[in-house]
């Protein structure tokens, strides 16, 4: 697959400050801290294989058929991005209607944020594994949305950003201080984990609708996550269908 570096850099520069863009292990250099499995991904990609990458995604794709379909049919390549601030990401390049797009995967989580530490064992096991083994957050690059947010960006509904007043909160059927928003759909709505049931081994799914903030909706967490990403990616071009592949 030909790599159109200048086109990719020009598009990335609209959203981040790229310092280095790496598409072969040799380009990473000895001083660049890159997760070992990410280097395997781009090394195997040179041999036209995505098996190592898909094998890592197997951690959660049994629950996410739409994302699995995207990875198998529409993902064009993965690239290592080093930003000017030193942050490393694994970019997932694809096109939609010929327009270049990226999802960004962060490095695996090495330390759980302190405010989540007491709840972490109740995060769904597959999601915990995803954050600690593959990506601490995997989102659409321009908006940091439409995928699992980095743990550092998880926010409780009691945070000021949700602007839920005390009267509304007291009338709600949930404890907003124990509901964490972990996925933003880009339109103001959030898929959340509800830790309010202390007897449940895992937190349950909940949607917080910005147009109806007092009435969050209990949902199947994985079903909604996959549906929202699937709808967002349904216009993705099949791999090999345009000049950027």
C-alpha positions in Angstrom: 0.0 0.0 0.0 1.4 3.4 -1.0 1.7 5.8 1.9 0.7 9.4 1.0 2.7 11.0 3.8 2.1 14.6 2.8 -1.6 14.2 2.4 -1.9 12.5 5.8 0.3 15.1 7.5 -1.8 18.0 6.0 -5.0 16.5 7.3 -3.6 15.7 10.7 -2.3 19.3 11.0 -5.9 20.5 11.1 -6.4 18.9 14.5 -3.0 18.2 16.1 0.7 19.2 15.9 2.4 16.2 14.4 6.1 15.9 15.2 6.6 12.5 13.6 4.6 10.0 11.6 5.9 6.5 11.6 4.8 3.7 9.3 7.7 1.3 9.7 9.4 0.0 12.9 12.7 1.3 11.7 11.4 4.8 11.7 10.5 4.7 15.3 14.2 5.0 16.5 15.7 3.8 19.8 14.6 6.9 21.8 10.9 6.7 20.9 8.8 5.0 23.6 6.2 2.9 21.6 4.2 0.0 23.0 5.8 -3.2 21.7 2.5 -4.5 20.2 2.1 -1.3 18.2 5.4 -1.9 16.5 4.2 -5.5 15.7 1.1 -4.1 14.1 3.0 -1.8 11.7 5.6 -4.5 11.0 3.0 -7.1 10.1 1.1 -4.5 8.1 4.1 -4.2 5.7 3.5 -7.9 5.0 -0.2 -7.2 4.3 -1.3 -8.8 7.5 -3.6 -7.3 10.1 -3.8 -10.5 12.2 -1.8 -9.2 15.2 -4.0 -6.1 15.4 -7.3 -8.0 15.0 -6.1 -10.5 17.6 -5.7 -7.7 20.2 -9.1 -6.3 19.3 -10.5 -9.8 20.0 -10.5 -8.6 23.6 -13.8 -6.8 23.0 -15.0 -7.3 19.4 -17.2 -10.3 20.3 -19.4 -7.6 21.8 -18.8 -5.2 18.9 -19.7 -6.6 15.5 -19.9 -3.3 13.8 -16.4 -2.3 14.9 -15.1 -5.7 13.9 -16.6 -5.2 10.5 -14.9 -1.8 10.1 -11.5 -3.2 11.1 -11.8 -6.1 8.7 -13.2 -4.2 5.7 -12.5 -0.5 5.9 -9.3 0.1 7.9 -6.6 1.1 5.4 -3.6 1.2 7.7 -2.3 2.0 11.2 0.3 4.7 11.8 2.3 5.8 14.8 1.8 9.5 15.5 4.1 11.4 17.8 2.7 14.9 18.6 4.7 18.0 19.4 4.0 17.5 23.1 5.5 14.0 23.0 2.2 12.1 23.2 2.2 8.9 21.1 -0.9 7.5 19.4 -1.8 4.7 17.1 -3.8 6.2 14.2 -6.4 4.1 12.3 -6.7 5.6 8.8 -9.8 5.2 6.7 -11.8 7.2 4.3 -15.5 8.0 4.0 -16.7 9.2 0.6 -13.0 9.7 -0.3 -12.4 12.0 2.7 -9.5 11.0 4.9 -10.3 10.2 8.5 -8.7 8.9 11.6 -9.5 7.2 14.8 -6.8 7.6 17.5 -5.8 4.9 20.0 -3.9 6.0 23.1 -1.2 4.0 24.8 -2.5 1.3 27.2 -3.4 2.5 30.7 -0.6 2.0 33.2 -2.2 3.7 36.2 -5.9 4.1 37.0 -6.9 7.7 37.8 -7.2 8.1 41.5 -10.9 9.1 41.3 -11.7 5.8 39.6 -9.5 3.5 41.6 -12.2 2.3 44.0 -14.6 1.6 41.1 -12.2 0.1 38.6 -12.9 -3.5 39.5 -16.5 -2.9 38.6 -15.9 -1.6 35.1 -16.9 -4.3 32.7 -14.0 -6.8 32.4 -13.7 -6.5 28.6 -13.5 -2.7 28.8 -10.9 -2.9 31.6 -8.8 -5.2 29.4 -9.2 -3.0 26.4 -7.9 0.1 28.3 -5.0 -1.8 29.9 -3.9 -4.0 27.0 -4.6 -2.1 23.8 -5.8 1.5 24.0 -6.7 3.8 26.9 -9.3 5.4 24.7 -10.1 4.9 21.0 -11.9 7.9 19.5 -12.5 9.9 16.3 -9.5 12.2 16.1 -11.1 15.6 15.4 -13.6 15.4 18.2 -12.4 12.9 20.8 -15.8 11.2 20.5 -17.6 8.2 19.0 -15.5 5.6 20.9 -14.4 4.7 24.5 -12.9 7.8 26.1 -9.5 7.8 27.8 -10.0 7.0 31.5 -8.7 10.4 32.4 -11.6 11.9 30.4 -14.3 9.9 32.2 -16.6 12.3 34.0 -19.3 11.8 36.7 -22.7 13.3 36.0 -22.2 15.3 39.2 -19.4 17.2 37.5 -20.1 20.9 36.6 -20.0 20.2 32.9 -23.4 18.4 33.0 -25.0 21.3 34.8 -27.5 19.1 36.8 -28.9 21.3 39.6 -29.5 19.9 43.1 -33.3 19.8 42.7 -33.1 17.8 39.5 -30.5 15.5 40.9 -32.6 14.7 44.0 -35.6 13.8 41.8 -33.6 11.4 39.6 -33.6 7.6 40.1 -29.8 7.4 40.1 -27.0 8.8 42.2 -25.3 11.1 39.7 -22.0 11.0 41.7 -21.8 7.3 40.9 -22.5 7.5 37.1 -19.5 7.9 34.9 -19.8 9.2 31.3 -17.3 7.1 29.3 -18.4 7.7 25.6 -19.5 10.9 23.9 -21.5 10.7 20.7 -20.4 14.1 19.5 -23.9 15.5 19.8 -24.1 16.2 23.6 -25.2 12.7 24.7 -23.2 10.2 26.7 -23.0 6.5 27.2 -22.4 6.0 30.9 -21.5 3.3 33.5 -23.8 3.3 36.5 -21.9 2.2 39.6 -24.9 2.9 41.9 -25.9 -0.7 42.5 -23.4 -1.8 45.1 -24.6 -5.4 44.8 -23.8 -5.7 41.1 -20.4 -7.1 40.2 -20.2 -4.8 37.1 -21.6 -1.4 36.4 -24.6 -1.2 34.1 -25.2 0.9 31.0 -27.0 4.2 30.9 -27.5 6.9 28.4 -27.6 10.5 29.5 -29.5 12.5 27.0 -28.7 16.2 27.0 -32.2 17.1 25.9 -33.8 15.1 28.7 -31.1 15.3 31.5 -33.4 14.3 34.3 -34.3 10.9 32.7 -31.2 8.8 31.9 -32.1 5.6 30.1 -30.9 2.2 31.2 -29.4 0.4 28.2 -27.3 -2.6 27.2 -23.8 -1.0 27.4 -22.1 -3.0 24.6 -25.2 -2.9 22.3 -25.3 0.9 22.4 -21.6 1.4 22.1 -21.5 -0.8 19.0 -24.6 0.8 17.5 -23.4 4.3 17.9 -20.0 3.6 16.4 -21.6 1.5 13.7 -23.9 4.3 12.6 -21.0 6.8 12.6 -18.8 4.4 10.5 -21.5 3.1 8.1 -20.3 5.5 5.3 -16.6 4.3 5.6 -15.2 3.2 2.2 -14.2 -0.4 1.8 -10.5 -0.8 1.8 -8.9 -0.3 -1.7 -11.8 1.8 -3.0 -9.9 5.1 -3.4 -6.5 6.6 -4.2 -5.4 7.0 -0.6 -5.2 3.3 0.1 
